[in-house]
C-alpha cells in the first residue's frame, strides 16, 4: 500500500539515489504520484561526494532554475515544459 512505512522507506531510497545521479533520476521520481515536487534542495557536501553529480546536472537542465544558494546548499525550482501537464496537488 502507498501509505505503509516500508513503501515510505523505499521512496526515500529512490530520492536519496538521485543525489548521486542526474536529472533523469528526478524525472523518474516525478512518475510516482506520491513524489510530486516543485523544488530540489541540494546540499553542498563535497567531502561526502553527495550531490555534486546532481548539482552539475541541475545547472545544465533548463527546467531547473537556481532560486537560492549559500555555502551549505542550493535550491532549484522545477518548471514544467510547455507540453507537460500541470502538477496534480503539489
VENBELVEN-V844927 format. One record per backbone hydrogen bond with DSSP energy under -1.0 kcal/mol. NH is the residue of the N-H (numbers start at 0). CO is the residue of the C=O. E is the energy in kcal/mol with one decimal. If there is no record, write none. Layout:
BEGIN
NH/CO/E, NH/CO/E
END
This chain:
BEGIN
3/0/-1.3, 7/3/-1.9, 8/4/-2.5, 9/5/-2.2, 10/6/-2.3, 11/7/-2.4, 12/8/-2.1, 13/9/-1.8, 14/10/-2.3, 15/11/-2.6, 16/12/-2.2, 17/13/-1.1, 18/15/-1.4, 19/16/-1.3, 20/17/-1.8, 24/21/-1.4, 26/22/-2.3, 27/23/-1.9, 28/24/-1.8, 29/25/-2.0, 30/27/-1.0, 31/28/-2.0, 34/31/-2.4, 39/75/-2.7, 41/73/-3.2, 43/71/-3.1, 44/42/-1.1, 47/44/-1.8, 48/44/-1.2, 49/44/-1.1, 54/50/-3.1, 55/51/-2.5, 56/52/-2.0, 57/53/-2.9, 58/54/-2.3, 59/55/-1.1, 60/56/-1.2, 63/60/-2.0, 64/76/-2.5, 66/74/-3.0, 67/74/-1.4, 69/72/-2.4, 73/41/-2.1, 74/67/-2.7, 75/39/-2.6, 76/64/-2.9, 77/37/-3.6, 78/62/-2.4, 83/80/-2.4
END
